[in-house]
Amino acid sequence: LVKLCWEKAKSAALSFMPILSWLPSYPVRKYLFSDVVSGLSTGVVQLPQGLAYAMLAAVPPVYGLYSSFYPVLLYTFFGTSRHISVGTFAVISLMIGGVAVREAPDSMYMNINATGSNASDAINVELRDKSRVQVAVMVTTLAGLIQIVLGLLRFGFVAIYLTEPLVRGFTTAASMHVVISQLKYLLGVETQRYSGFLSAIYSVKAVLSRITSTNIATFLLGLGCIIFLYVIKVLNERFKKKLPIPIPGEIIVVIVSTSISYGLSLSKEYKVHVVGNIPTGLRPPAAPNISLLPNLVTDSFAIAIVGFSMDVSLAKIFALKHGYSVDGNQELIALGLCNFISSFFQTFAVTCSMSRSLVQESTGGKTQIAGLLASLLVLVVVVAIGFVFEPLPQTALAAIIMVNLIGMFKQFRDIPSLWRTSKIELAIWVIAFIASVLLGLDYGLLVAVTFAILTVIYRTQSPKSSILGHVANTGLYCDVDEYEEAAEYEGIKIFHSNSSIYFANSDLYVNSLKEKTGLNPEHLQAARKAQKKQKEKANSNQSSPLKICAKGHVAVAEDQKNGQFGDRHGDSASEEAVFLEPFSTVHSIILDWTSATFIDSVGAKAIRQVLALFPVLHCTGAPAACIFSLNSSDCFMV
């Protein structure tokens, strides 16, 4: 018993903290050098992205550095993927920024006695940023807690409701929001930040209304950074097989633009907005502001689900490529712990980043030791040299953000592909995109998920029905309307519906059966009654045994006097035959139920209705197919 308990405890510990399963057997000579190179390369990318994505989250840049350190460190111990890079991500940062701006808008922090034409002079920026940090931290705490609870309850499957077209449409819309939000930094104009319904339109309108006050120095510097980063991105893609590591364009932009800003005093001489004060060192842990909780539950749940969906989808891609497995529920717990624990150290919510994950994997990363080293590189900057980046122009960070979203905008290529393959999935993509752009990311996601669920109902409520035919010399049965090689058996109809039979589609199932088989139950019943009368009339006029024959079918001899079948080999001279015309060219129908995963009570009633409509005796049980004969009143199960 003790041994059994020990084994269970050991298994639980290894499952909860996967690092214990691979670190003791870590092949230092084989993996260490690759992980070091990968970690340093990823850290070089993570540093500028942390600074940039903090702007999206509406918090000071240093909090992006905190979010690039603590969660990455924790994921090393609790994550199951060896290759993803956890940290700040544009979509999640933007969602947090939208909540922060909604709960702490500029209008709440206006300086009554402020003078000057600059919009920032009229706002108490320090107090506003402090409030927005509290909102971001509380959202992160709650999102992490939600992820942990869902993981413990084994609810990792919730990500399946975020289907790929939905996620791609949603992230494309989020990219639109991100680019729009960065226009003011690229142009160097002061505008209000909007959130909620039509925020994208209001933001574009605000930027265009002040475009005449564009700071030329800011714009030229930002444009130059965009061109440089795009060229580097193209070179990295084109020569990725020849380059040992990707060219670190982001860190080059950060270093060069910081040097230019410092050397030319861009902030003082040309009014170029810079990052500003970056405190040295780490903050002590602090509890989040619980009073903000009631207004943040819905937003936190959306962030938790979107963050996990991004994480597990990318983790599974790398796991499949490198031949290992990831545990969805443990990934949910790991991400939840990263967010929940880190939030006490003033971070905002994180998930994996596609661009950094590709860098970590392409530079030879083997394990999360690479992620650990990347986080330590960020730690060095936070503790020792953070002040060096204070002259960094915000337009350079805007350029980094915009260029990193090029891959997201390539998802527009999904539209023609989905048009050819699935109109319903195309509708999901388009609805997710339009709703998220116009309604905001929170309500847009809700609309998209609701629509995706409705499409599932629509697909099962309106299933595709067909008549199957046999393909010669094979065991295949295919739709006779789509495949010329498929041929029906004479007198037999094989009816196939690609859905289960339940309350939402039972009536349609019956109607489709009538339409596809070309049989009218009312006509069949009338013909059967007429045939029965003809049979009775013939019997009443004959005293000798009578043979009733259906033309084109097997003859059945029946003794009218005693109700027993007669001898088919008896004297034909003593018998008289009455030939009846068959009341249908179809003598049997096969209902193919191989696609039906369930049949509810309403569906069962619909099947009984079919048996009542057509002249059959019975059809019971739950077989893969139901075969019944229209002319001989027999029913068979297969």
N, C-alpha and C positions, 0 to 999 in steps of 0.2 A: 504493500500500500504506500509506504514511504517512497519507494522507488518510482511508483506510478505518479505520485504527487510531484516528485522532483522533475520527472520528464515533462509533465504538463506545465509546470512553472517555467522550465527551461524553454519549452516551445513558445509559451506566451511572451517571454522576454525577448526571444529572437524575432518573433513576429512584430512586437511593439517597437523594438530598436534594431532594425536590420543590420546596422553597422557591426553588431556583435557576431553576425554570421560570416562576414567576409573580411573584416579587418585582421583577425588573428592569422588568416592564411594569405594575407596580402603579399603578392610577389614583388618585393621591393626592386630587385634588379630589372624585372621585366616591365613594370608599370610606372615606377616612380618618376623617371625622367619625362615620360609622356605626360603624366599628370601635372608635373611642375610647369612644363611648357604650356599646356592647356590652361592651367590655372592662372598663370601670369597673363596670357593672351585674353582670357575671359575677364579678368580683373581690370585690364586696361580699357575694355569696352564697357564694363559695368560702372566704372567711375563716372564718365561723362553722362551716361544714361541715367544714373541716379540723380545727378544734379538737374538734368533736363526734365525728367518725369516728375520731380517735385513741383515744378511749375504747373504741370497739368493737375496735380493734386491740390493746387492752391495753397501750398505751404512753402516756407523758406527752403532753399536748396539743401541746407545741411541735413534736413530730415530725409531727403532722398539718399544721402550717404548712410544714415542710420539704417534705412530700410534695405540698403545693399549689403549690410554687414550681419545684423542679428539673424534675420530669417535664413540667410544662406548658411550660416554656421549651424543653425538648428537642423536644417534639412539634411545635412551630412549625416546626422545621427538617426533620423527618423524616416527618411525617404527611401523608396525602393528602386527608383530609377538611377542609373549610373551616369546618365549623360545630360539630363536637363539642367538648365541654369535658372535657379529660383532667384527672384528679386523683383525690382520695379518693372512694371509693364504698362504700356501706354493706355490700353483700354481700361484696366482697373484703376489706374491713376486718374483718368478722366472721370470715371464714375464717382470716385471719392471726391474729386474736385467739384463736381456738380452738387453733391450733397453739402460740402463745406460752404460753397457760395450761397446755396439756398438757406442754410441755417445761420450763416454769418455774412449777410450781404454788406456791401460798402455803405449802404444808406444807414446802417445801424451805428456807424463809427465816423460820422461827419464831425469835423472840427468847426464849431459855431463861429469862433473868432479867427478862422483861417483867412489869410489873404494871399493873393497870387493867382495867376492864370492856370497854373498846372493843377490838373485834377487830383494828383496825389497829395498836394498840399492841403486839400480840404478833408483828407481822410486820416484818421489815427491808425496808421499802418501797423504799428507795433501791437496795439490792442486787437486789431482785426486779425492779424496773423496768429496771435495767441489763441483766439477763439476758434479759428479754423483748424489749428493743430488739435485742439481738444475734440472737435467734431471728427476729424480724421482718425484720431486715436480710438475714440469710442466706437466708430464704425468698424475699425479693424478688430477691436476686442470682441465685439458681438459677432462679426463674420467668422472669426476664428473659433468662437464657442459653438456656433452653428455647425461648422465643418467637423469639429470634434464629436459632437453629439450624433450627427448623421453617420460619421464613420463608425462609432461604437455600436450604432443600431444597424450596421451593415447596409446602409442606404447608398452605397457607392453607385448603384444603378440609376440614381436620379439624373445622372448626366446624359442618359440615353434620350431623355426628352428634349435635350438640346441637339437636335439632329444636325448633321454637317451643313446642309444648305442654310439652316437657321443661323448657326454660328458664323458662317462665312458672310452671310448678309448682314448680320449684326456687327461683326468686327469691321466690315467695310464702312458701315454707317458711323461706327465709332471713330474710324480713321478720318472721316469727313469732319466730325466734330473736332478732332485733335488739330487738323490742319487749320480749320477756321479759327480755333482758339489761339493759334500761334501767329496769325497774320499781324496782330497788333505788335508783337515782339519783333517780327521781321521788319515791319515798317517804322517801328519806334514811335507809335502813337498811343495815347492814353484813352482807353475806352472802358466802359463798365463790363464786367463779366456776367453773362446771363446763364440761367439754368432753367430746365423745365420745358414746357410746350413752346415750340417754335424758337427755341434759344439759338439755333444755328442761323436762322434768318435774321433775328435781331442782332446777332453778333456781326454778321456780314454787313448789315445796314449801318451799324455803328462805326465799323472800320471805314466803309466807303464815305460816310459823312465827314470823316476827319482825314481823308487821304491827302488833302492839300497840305496838311501839316506834317507830312512824312519827313522823318529825319534822314536826310540823304546819306550821311555817314553810316548810320545804322543799317539802312537798306543795302548799300553797296557791300558792306562787310558781310551781312547775312547772305546776300546773293552769291558772293564769292565762296562762302563756306558751302552753300548748297551745290554749286557747280563742282567744287573740289571733291566733296563727299560722294557725289553721284559718279564722278569719273573713277574714284577709288573703288566704289561698289561694283562698277562694270569690270574693272581690271581684276578684282578679286574673284568675280564670277567666271570671267573668261579664262583666267590662268590658275584656277584653284588647284588643278592637278600638278602644276609646276611650282607653285609657291609653297614653302614649308609651313608657313603660317600666314593668315590673311593680313594684308596691310592695315594697321590700326588707324583708320582714317579719323575716327572720332577723337582719339587722344591727341592726334596731330593737330586737329582743328582747335581743341581746347588749349594746347600749349601755345600754338602760334597766335591765336586770337587774344589770349591772355597777355602774351608778350607785346603785341601791337597795342592793345588797350593800355597797358601799363606804360609803355615807352612813349606813346603819343598823348597820354592823358585824355583818352577819348571821353571819359565820364565828365571831366571838368571843361574841356575845351569844346567838345562837340555834342554834349548832352546825351551821350550814348548810355543807355541803362545797363548796369552791370549787376552781377550776382550780389555783391555787397558783403556784409559781415558774415563770416563762417566761424562760429565758435570752435575753439580747440578743445579736444577731449570729448568724452562720452558723458551723457546726462545720467543722473541717478534714477533708479526706477521710481515710477509714480503711478498711482491708481488713476484710471480714467474717470471722467466726470459722468457719474451715473445718471444725473438729472437729465442728460441729453437722450437717454435710452428710448423713451416712448416714440420719438419722431424718427428713429433710425432703424427700426426693426425690418421694415420692408426693404429698404436700401441695402442693409447688411445681408439679408437673405439672397438678394439678387447678386451682390458682389461675391458672396460665398459660392454660389452655384456656378457663376461665370468663371471665377478663378479656378475652381476645381475642374471644370470642363476643359479649360485651356491646358491645365497641368496634365490631366490623365490622357488626353488625346495625343499630346506630344510625347509623353512618356511611353505610350504604347507603340508609337511609330518607331522610336529608337530601340525599344525592347525587341520588336519584331525584326528590325534590321540586324541587331547584334546577337540575337538568339538567346534572350533571357525573358523572364516574365516580371510583370509588375502587379502589385496587389492594389486594386482600385480603392478598397476600403482603407488600407493602410496609407495610401496616398492622401486620402481625405483627412485622416487623422494627422498625418505629418504636416500637411498644409495648414490645418487648423492650429496645431501647436506652434508652427512658425509665426502665424498671425497673432495668436492669443498671447503667447509669452513675450514676443517682440513688442507688442503694443504697450507694455508697461515701460518700455525704454523709448517711447515716443516715435514709433514707426507707423507707417500707413500700410494698408493691405498689399500683399504681393502675390504673384503667381509665377509660372515659368515664362521666360521670354524666348520667342522663336529665334531671333537674331543671335542672342548670346548662346543659346543652346547649340545652334549650328556651329558657332565658333568653338565652343567647348568640345564638340564631337569631332569637327573637322581638323582640329589641331592635335588630335591624338589622345584626348581624354579617355581614361579607362574606368575611373571610379569617381565618387564624389570628393575624393581628396583634391581634385582639381577645383571644385567649388569651394572647398575649405581654404585653399590658397588664394583664390580670388577674393574671398571675404577678408582675409588677413591683409591683402594689399589695400583694400578700402579702409581697413582699420588704421593702417599706417598713415594714410592721408588724413583721416579724421583726427587722429591723436597728435600728429607731428606737423604736417605741412598743409593743412586745410586753408590757412590764410593766403597761400600762394594763389589760390583760385578766386580771390575776392574781386580782382579786376576783370574777370571773365565776362564778356558781353552776353546779355541775354539773347541777342539775335543769333549768336553762334549756337546756343542751346536749342533755339527754335529750328535752326537749320538741321541739327542732328536729329531732332524729333521727326521733322518732315521727311528727310531722306530715308529714315528707318521704316517709314510707312509705305514705301514704294511697293514692297511685297504684298501689303494688304490691298492696295488698289489694283493689283494684278488679278484679284478675285473677281473683278468685273468680267473676266474671260469666262467665268462660270455660266454666264447668261446664255450665250449661243449653245454651249454644250448641254445645259439643262433643257433648252428648248427642243433639242433633238431627242433627248432621252426621256425626260419626265416633266410634263407641264405642271404637275402638282408640286414637285420639288422646286421648280422655277418660281411658282407662286409663293412658296414659303420664303425663298431667298428675297424676292422683291418686297413682300410684305414686311419682312424683318428689316430690310434696308430702309424703306420709306417710313415705316412707323418709328424706327429708332432715330432717323434724321429729324422728323417733324415733332415727335412727342417727347424726345429725350430718351436716353438709354434705358432708364428704369421702366417707364411705361412702354417704351418700344419693345423691350424684352418680354414684358407681360403679354402684349398684343401678339408678338411673334409665337410665343409658346402656346397661347390659346388657339391661334390659327393652325399651328402644326397639329395640335390634338384634334381639332375639328376635321383636318384632312384625313386623319386616321379613321374617324367615324364615317366620313364621306366614302373612303375607299371600301370599307366593309359594308356600308349601307348601299353602295352602288357597285357591286362586284361585277367582274367580267364573266359572262356566260358564253358557252360555246358547245357545239356538237363535235364530238371527237370521232376521228376515223383512224383505222389501222394503217400504219406504214408497212408496206410489203417487206417480207423477209427480215423484220425487226420486231422487237417487243414494244415499240413506241406507239402511242396513241396521241394524235395532234389535232388541232383545230382544223376542220376541213375548209374553213373560209380562208385560212392563212397559208396552208400547206397543200399544194396540188397533189403531192404524193399520198396524202392521207385519204383513204377510201372507206366509206361506211359499209357495214354489213347489211345485206338486203333485209329489210323489215325490222331492223334494230336501230334505235336511236340511243347514243351514249351522251347523256347530258352532264356537262361539267360546269361548276361554279367555283371561282377561286377564293371563296371566303367561307367563313363559318355561317351557320344559319341561326339567326337570333332575332329578337323583336324588331330591330331596326330594318332588316332586309327580308323578312319572311314573306311579305306580300310580293315584293319584287321577285323573289325566287320563284314563286308559283307562276307569276305572269311571264317571267323569262322562259320557264319550262314550256308553257303553252306556245309562246312565240317561236322558240327555237325548234321544237319538235313539229310545229305546224299542225298540231292536233287540237280540235275544238271539243272539249269534254261534252258540251251540250249536244253536239251533232252525234258524238259517239253513243251517248246515252239514248238518243232518239233512235239511232240505227239499231242498237241492241234490243230496245223494246219492240221495234218492228220485226226484227229477226225472231224474237221470242214468240210473238204472235203467229208468225208464219210457221214456226216449228210446232206450236200447239195445234194449229189448224191442220197441219199435215198429220199429226199424231191422231187426232180425233177421227180422221177419215181412213185410218189404217188399223187393221187388227193384227197384222204380222209384225215381227220385229223390224224396227226401222233404223236405217243407218243415216245419221246426220253428218254431212260432209261440208267442210269449209273449203272453198276453192283456193288452191294455192297453199294449203296447210295440211297437216297430218289428219287423216280421217279418224273420227272417234265413233265407235258403234255403241249404241245405248239401247237397252231393253226397256221400253216404256212401261211394261207391266210391273216388273219387280225392281226397276231402278238400277240393275246391275249391268256392267259392261258385257256385251255379247261376244261371241266367239268370232274373231275376224276371219277365221278359216272355215266358217260354217258354209252351209249350202247357199250360194248366192241366189238361187232360184226362189228361196223362201223369203228373201229380203227385198225390200224396195228402198231405194236411196233417194233422198231429197237433197239437192245441192243448194247450199246457201252462199250468197255472195259475202265475202269478208267485208266487215264494216270499216276497215282501215287497212291501208297498205303497210302500216307499221304494226307488227304484232308484239313487240317487246320494247320496253324502255329501261335503260340502265342509268341509275342516278349515281354519278361518281362523287363520292364524299371524301376523297383522299386529301383534299385541301381544307376540310372542315376540322378545326381544332376543337370545336365544341358546338353543341346544339342545345339551346335553352328550351324552356317549356313552350314558349311561343313558336319557336322553330319546329318543335315536335308536333304541335298542333297543325302547323302548315304542311308538314309531311303527311299527317293523317288526312288533311284536306285534299292533298294530291291523290291519295288512295281512294277518297270518296268521289272525287271528280271523275277519275278514270275508272273503267269497269274492271276492278281487281278486287280480290277478296281481302287480303291482308298483307302487311309488310311490317314486321316487328324487329326489335333489336337495334343495335348500333353498328352495323357493318360498314366496311369501307365502300361498298356499293350495294344498291338495292336494285334488283332486276324483277320486273313484273311484266306479265303477258297480258295484252289487251284483249285477245280473242279467246284465250283458254282459261281466263280467270285464275291464273297461277302467279305466285310470287316467290322469288328465289333470293337467297342471301349469298353475297360473295365477300 
